[in-house]
Amino acid sequence: MAMNKNTVLAWATTIMILVGLALIALGAFRYDDVAGWGFAAVGIGFFAIAWVFNALKGRV
């Protein structure tokens, strides 16, 4: 099975969403101090990048 550019972007989007969810979960449940806010902010940043990857499917 050959992976074309849209398949690669779909996999990248999925992985970015999973990592973003993991970072938000770390910020919410593991760290109760200021570091938790940082983890959650980076997780939201991963969501933003995944959104861009998803928007690029079919255009590159």
C-alpha distance (Angstrom), angle and dihedral (degrees) to the residues before:
residue distance angle dihedral
M1 . . .
A2 3.77 . .
M3 3.77 119.4 .
N4 3.76 115.0 -138.1
K5 3.80 125.3 -165.3
N6 3.81 94.3 -88.5
T7 3.80 91.7 53.0
V8 3.80 90.7 50.3
L9 3.81 91.1 50.4
A10 3.82 90.6 48.1
W11 3.81 91.2 52.5
A12 3.81 91.1 45.8
T13 3.80 90.4 50.9
T14 3.80 91.9 50.1
I15 3.80 93.3 48.3
M16 3.82 91.8 46.9
I17 3.82 91.1 51.9
L18 3.81 91.6 50.0
V19 3.81 92.7 48.7
G20 3.82 90.3 46.0
L21 3.80 91.0 52.4
A22 3.80 90.6 48.1
L23 3.81 92.0 51.1
I24 3.80 92.6 48.0
A25 3.81 89.7 48.6
L26 3.82 90.2 50.6
G27 3.78 90.3 50.7
A28 3.79 93.0 47.3
F29 3.80 102.1 41.4
R30 3.81 109.3 19.8
Y31 3.80 106.9 38.9
D32 3.78 119.3 46.8
D33 3.80 97.9 177.6
V34 3.79 132.9 66.4
A35 3.82 91.6 -63.5
G36 3.81 88.6 69.9
W37 3.80 90.4 62.2
G38 3.80 89.4 52.1
F39 3.79 92.9 51.0
A40 3.80 91.0 48.8
A41 3.81 92.0 48.3
V42 3.80 91.8 51.2
G43 3.83 89.3 47.8
I44 3.81 90.0 54.4
G45 3.80 88.0 49.1
F46 3.81 89.0 54.9
F47 3.82 88.2 53.4
A48 3.81 90.0 52.6
I49 3.81 92.4 51.3
A50 3.83 90.7 46.4
W51 3.81 88.5 52.5
V52 3.81 89.7 54.1
F53 3.82 91.2 48.4
N54 3.80 89.4 50.8
A55 3.82 91.3 49.5
L56 3.82 90.5 51.5
K57 3.81 93.7 58.5
G58 3.79 108.8 114.1
R59 3.82 93.8 10.6
V60 3.79 103.4 78.0
